[in-house]
């Protein structure tokens, strides 16, 4: 599975825009980037991302529309694995506890129940 590790800061910024939007033109990427570089710089970076296997494009009339090559689910899983390994010494328990301690994390009773079911299901599957 391809991941976004090894990408420059600008490349990651562009990938973030593509994941948020699902697809975007160069101009649309620029609209969402804080302190966006020039049009030609964004276009060149998208071409590099394509060479790295991170994005694909399709033609829509006179413009290219870029899409992430890796599914959002795979990218999300890869990013979470990286965070758990890097900041929580590989401990899913510590990572989950940190998420639950976050002040803006307010889970409803229904969400807590669904989460409890997922924990039970993971235990049954040996995870």
ZIVENRA-V155612 format. One record per helix or strand. SS is the DSSP state (hx for helix, st for strand). FROM is the first residue (numbers start at 1). LEN is the number of residues. If there is no record, write none. Layout:
ss & from & len
SS & FROM & LEN
SS & FROM & LEN
This chain:
ss & from & len
hx & 9 & 13
st & 23 & 2
hx & 26 & 7
hx & 39 & 13
st & 55 & 6
st & 63 & 6
hx & 72 & 16
hx & 92 & 10
hx & 109 & 16
